[in-house]
Every structure is written in C-alpha cells, then in structure tokens.
Amino acid sequence: MLEIRDLVKVYPGPVAALQGIRLTIAPGMFGLLGPNGAGKSTLMRVLAGLLEATSGSVQLDGEDILAHPERVRARLGYLPQDFGFYPALTGEQMLHYLLTLKGVEAPGGLKKLCGELLDRVNLADAAKRKVKTYSGGMRQRLGIAQALAGNPRLVIVDEPTAGLDPEERHRFYRLLAEIAAERIVILSTHIVEDVAVLCSRFAIVRKGRIVANTTPTAARADLAGKVFEGAADGAALEQLTRTHCVLQAVLWEGKNRVRVYDADGRAPEGFEPAAPTLEDAYLLRMRAPQSESAAHLEAAQ
C-alpha cells in the first residue's frame, strides 16, 4: 500500500506545485490524470526520491519514503517522461549500462538478467540492434525493462504513451497491465484513453490538487442523464456557452457536434441525451471552479 498524506511542494517564487495531495494507492494500476503543468510530474519525482517535498509524508508498506529514500530505491522502478538513451549502443548494451548505474545485482549475472528483461518486454529479437533504430514504442519498452530490474514493489511511469502511434500504444497497454498484476503501478498521463483502458481507479490532478478520486465506472455513472449532444454553430454555440456547461465542441463528419452537461438533466433545445464518457467526466472537472471540485471530492470520500 502506498499512502500519501498532505504532500506539499513549493518551488522558489513561490510556486505551489503540490498543495496537500492525499492518496491511498493499493496494488494494481492507478491512474493520475491531468493536463500538462498540473503537478503530476512533480509528484512522480517526489515519489521517486528525485525531489525533496516541502512537507507531508509518503509511506510504502509502512516505510517512510521521504525520511529514508535510500531504503526504498531498491523497491522502486521509474520511467520518467523524458528518458535519455545513447543511440549508438544496442538495446542490450544500453540496458546493461542502466542496470550497472542502478547497482542492480543478479545471481546469474547482469547479462542473463538483461536477456530475461528484454524477453519480458518483447525486445529479445532487437537486443543487438542500435537504440537509434528503435521506434518510440520500442524505446518505451526498453525503459520499462530497466524499471522492472530488481522486481520493484512500486513502478512509476510518467506520460509513457505520449507520441506513440495507436498500435504501439496498445502494445504498451498490454505490457503495463501485465506488470501491474504483481505490484503497485502509477500511471501519470494527460491522455484519458490511457486511464479508461488500464486503470480500475484514478485521480484527477488540477493546479496541484486532487479534484477527483474515483473509478472510471463511477465517474461515468455520476453523469448519467446529465450529458447531451447536438449541433450548434456560431451565435448558437456562443449563446449555449452562456447558459450551459459546454464540455466540448468538435467537428464530426464535417458538422459541429457539441456536448453539454446540465446538473438538473435538462437538455438544451434540439439536443439529445448522450452516454457519458470518461472524457466528459474529466472535462467537467477541468471546467468546474476549484472550490466546487474540492467539495465534490470531499462528498465522494
């Protein structure tokens, strides 16, 4: 169990990147969803021991991560958002180098462990290829291989699917789902699909605060009968934004389709009920006043 209590991180300025984060995360896949700049990466770096928190506590299975980070590093796997590789090295050489830097030890030697890890992330056939020839998805899988070294209890992956094409993304989804069956995996992302596909539970981060902590099923159910879809352009759309909470307006087959939320379940004229999506729930939290989001979170807990 990972327990985060009243975690605060203030940068010089001052800039409050984290403002009292409280989360309890059980084994399995947990999603941390929010826009760029919301504080997700700061939280990930604090958990990984790369940043010192201003205040608060973090415990992994009762062990204080903030007070004794050296005791936890061996139980931690981390794939940061920007993971650097040496392009002239082969995948096998790169992984061996990373495991050496991490101080990983293996009974059968690092070469054997590298082979096992590359096989696990489906890179055994590409072990002798230079990293510069790897696709984006292959590089992410190599990053996961180093994160899994030492059989960590906690694995943190920060924006792992950004820039991947659909096929590589779904291949990476399967890999993450597999490793989450054995440990705590925190997936930090701004992509709603990542959470919808992988996470049984997730939190939404906005301006350094948790504004929702729920499940995908509950988030959608909470909007049942309150989301409507219809067509609106120009002045009609402008008027609609003054009277309703417009979640999104997108072109669909050349026509402007608008989704709106109404807490009382009253459809705008010409609009029809629509099945709520996780994206609707996320966009609503992004548009709601911060105080309203906080009140909703307290009620849910």
C-alpha positions in Angstrom: 0.0 0.0 0.0 1.2 3.5 -0.9 -0.1 6.2 1.4 0.4 9.9 0.5 -0.6 12.4 3.2 -0.8 16.2 2.9 2.1 16.4 0.4 3.2 19.9 -0.5 5.9 21.0 -2.9 6.7 24.8 -3.2 9.3 26.0 -5.7 11.1 29.4 -5.3 8.9 32.2 -6.5 6.9 30.9 -4.6 5.1 28.4 -6.9 3.0 25.8 -5.1 3.3 22.8 -7.4 1.6 20.4 -5.0 -1.0 21.6 -2.5 -1.8 19.0 0.1 -2.0 15.8 -2.0 -3.7 12.9 -0.2 -4.0 9.5 -1.8 -4.1 5.8 -0.8 -3.0 3.5 -3.6 -3.4 -0.2 -3.5 -1.6 -2.8 -5.6 -2.6 -2.7 -9.3 -2.7 0.1 -11.8 -3.6 3.6 -10.6 -4.1 6.5 -13.0 -3.0 10.1 -12.3 -4.8 12.2 -14.9 -4.4 15.9 -15.6 -3.2 18.5 -18.0 0.4 19.4 -18.5 1.5 21.7 -15.7 -1.0 20.2 -13.2 1.7 18.9 -10.9 1.8 15.2 -12.0 5.5 15.1 -12.9 6.4 16.9 -9.7 4.5 14.3 -7.7 6.2 11.5 -9.6 9.7 12.9 -8.9 8.9 13.3 -5.2 7.8 9.7 -5.0 10.9 8.6 -6.9 13.2 10.5 -4.5 14.4 13.0 -7.1 12.8 16.0 -5.4 12.5 16.9 -1.8 9.0 17.6 -0.6 8.3 20.8 1.3 6.0 19.0 3.8 3.8 15.9 4.1 4.5 12.2 4.3 4.7 9.2 1.9 4.8 5.6 3.1 5.2 2.4 1.0 4.1 -0.6 3.0 4.8 1.3 6.2 8.3 2.5 5.1 8.7 6.3 5.1 9.9 7.2 1.6 10.6 10.8 2.4 12.6 10.2 5.6 14.5 7.2 4.3 14.6 7.3 0.5 17.7 5.1 0.4 15.7 2.2 1.9 13.1 2.4 -0.9 15.1 2.9 -4.0 15.8 -0.8 -4.4 12.0 -1.4 -4.4 11.3 1.3 -6.9 11.1 1.3 -10.7 10.8 4.6 -12.5 10.3 5.5 -16.2 10.4 9.3 -16.5 8.7 11.4 -19.2 12.0 12.2 -20.9 14.2 9.1 -20.7 17.6 9.5 -22.4 19.3 6.8 -24.3 22.7 6.5 -26.0 21.7 5.9 -29.6 24.9 4.2 -30.7 24.5 1.4 -28.1 22.5 -1.7 -28.8 19.4 -2.3 -26.7 21.3 -5.0 -24.7 24.3 -2.7 -24.1 22.0 0.2 -23.1 20.1 -1.9 -20.6 23.3 -3.4 -19.1 24.7 0.1 -18.7 21.5 1.3 -16.9 21.4 -1.6 -14.6 25.0 -1.1 -13.7 24.3 2.6 -12.8 21.4 1.5 -10.7 23.6 -1.0 -8.8 21.4 -3.9 -9.7 22.8 -7.3 -8.8 21.6 -10.7 -10.2 22.6 -14.2 -9.2 23.2 -15.3 -12.8 24.9 -12.0 -13.8 23.7 -8.9 -15.5 24.0 -10.3 -19.0 21.5 -13.1 -18.1 19.2 -10.6 -16.4 19.2 -8.3 -19.4 18.2 -11.1 -21.6 15.3 -12.0 -19.3 14.1 -8.4 -19.1 14.4 -7.8 -22.9 12.4 -11.0 -23.5 9.7 -9.9 -21.0 9.2 -6.6 -22.8 9.3 -8.4 -26.2 12.6 -6.9 -27.3 14.7 -10.1 -27.4 14.8 -10.1 -31.2 16.0 -6.5 -31.2 18.6 -6.8 -28.4 21.6 -6.5 -30.9 20.1 -3.5 -32.8 21.2 0.0 -32.0 18.8 2.1 -30.0 18.8 4.8 -32.7 16.9 2.3 -34.9 14.2 1.7 -32.3 10.7 3.1 -32.7 9.1 5.2 -29.9 7.3 2.2 -28.6 10.4 0.1 -28.5 12.3 2.8 -26.6 9.5 2.9 -24.0 9.6 -0.9 -23.6 13.3 -0.6 -23.1 12.6 2.0 -20.4 10.2 -0.4 -18.7 12.8 -3.1 -18.8 15.2 -1.1 -16.7 12.3 0.0 -14.4 11.5 -3.7 -13.7 15.0 -4.6 -12.7 15.2 -5.8 -9.1 11.5 -6.8 -9.1 10.3 -3.5 -7.6 7.3 -3.1 -5.4 6.4 0.3 -6.9 6.7 1.2 -10.5 6.1 4.8 -11.7 5.6 5.6 -15.4 5.3 9.3 -16.4 3.4 10.1 -19.7 4.5 6.7 -21.2 2.3 6.7 -24.3 2.8 10.3 -25.4 3.9 10.3 -29.1 3.2 6.6 -29.7 1.1 5.5 -32.6 -2.1 3.6 -31.9 -0.6 0.1 -32.5 2.4 0.8 -30.2 0.2 2.4 -27.6 -2.0 -0.7 -27.4 1.1 -3.0 -27.2 2.4 -0.9 -24.4 -1.0 -1.1 -22.7 -0.8 -4.9 -22.6 2.7 -4.7 -21.1 1.6 -2.3 -18.3 -1.4 -4.4 -17.5 0.8 -7.4 -17.2 3.3 -5.9 -14.8 0.5 -4.2 -12.7 -0.8 -7.7 -11.7 2.2 -8.1 -9.4 2.9 -4.6 -7.9 1.7 -1.0 -7.5 1.9 0.8 -10.8 1.2 4.6 -11.0 0.5 5.8 -14.5 0.8 9.6 -14.9 -0.9 10.8 -18.1 -2.9 13.6 -19.8 -4.4 11.0 -22.2 -7.9 10.0 -21.0 -7.8 6.8 -23.1 -4.8 5.6 -21.0 -6.9 5.6 -17.9 -10.0 4.3 -19.5 -8.1 1.2 -20.8 -5.8 0.4 -17.9 -6.9 1.8 -14.6 -9.5 0.4 -12.2 -9.1 3.6 -10.1 -7.7 7.1 -10.9 -7.4 10.6 -9.6 -7.6 13.9 -11.4 -5.0 16.5 -10.6 -5.6 20.2 -11.3 -3.3 23.0 -10.2 -1.5 20.8 -7.7 -4.7 19.5 -6.0 -6.7 16.3 -6.3 -10.1 17.2 -7.6 -11.4 13.7 -8.1 -10.5 10.2 -6.8 -12.8 7.6 -8.2 -13.2 4.7 -10.7 -13.9 5.1 -14.4 -17.3 3.3 -13.9 -18.3 5.6 -11.1 -17.1 8.7 -12.9 -19.4 7.9 -15.9 -22.3 6.8 -13.7 -22.1 10.2 -11.9 -23.0 11.9 -15.2 -25.9 9.6 -16.2 -28.8 11.6 -17.6 -26.8 14.9 -17.4 -24.9 14.8 -20.7 -26.5 15.9 -24.0 -25.3 16.2 -27.6 -26.4 18.3 -30.5 -25.4 20.7 -33.3 -24.6 24.3 -32.7 -22.5 26.8 -34.7 -21.6 30.4 -34.4 -24.0 32.6 -32.4 -25.9 29.5 -31.2 -22.8 28.0 -29.7 -21.8 31.3 -28.1 -25.3 31.5 -26.5 -25.0 27.9 -25.4 -21.8 28.6 -23.6 -23.5 31.3 -21.6 -26.4 29.1 -20.4 -24.8 25.6 -20.1 -21.6 23.9 -19.3 -20.2 23.1 -22.7 -17.8 20.1 -22.4 -16.6 20.1 -25.9 -17.4 21.1 -29.5 -15.8 19.1 -32.2 -16.2 18.5 -35.9 -17.8 15.2 -36.7 -18.3 14.3 -40.4 -18.0 18.0 -41.2 -20.6 19.1 -38.7 -20.0 20.8 -35.4 -21.2 18.4 -32.6 -21.4 19.9 -29.1 -21.6 18.0 -25.8 -23.0 19.8 -22.8 -23.5 19.0 -19.1 -26.6 20.0 -17.1 -26.7 19.1 -13.4 -30.5 19.1 -13.4 -30.8 16.9 -16.5 -32.5 19.5 -18.7 -31.5 19.2 -22.4 -31.0 22.3 -24.4 -33.4 22.7 -27.3 -32.5 20.4 -30.1 -30.1 18.3 -28.0 -30.5 14.6 -27.2 -29.3 12.5 -24.2 -25.8 11.1 -24.7 -24.0 8.2 -23.0 -21.4 9.8 -20.6 -17.8 9.1 -21.3 -14.7 9.3 -19.1 -13.6 12.2 -21.2 -16.8 14.0 -20.2 -16.1 13.4 -16.5 -12.5 14.7 -17.0 -13.5 17.8 -18.9 -16.2 18.6 -16.4 -13.6 18.6 -13.6 -11.3 20.8 -15.6 -14.1 23.4 -16.2 -15.6 23.4 -12.7 -14.5 26.0 -10.2 -11.7 24.7 -8.0 -13.8 25.1 -4.9 -16.7 23.1 -6.4 -14.3 20.3 -7.4 -12.9 20.1 -3.9 -16.4 20.0 -2.4 -17.4 17.2 -4.8 -14.2 15.2 -3.8 -15.0 15.6 -0.1 -18.5 14.4 -0.6 -17.3 11.3 -2.6 -14.9 10.4 0.2 
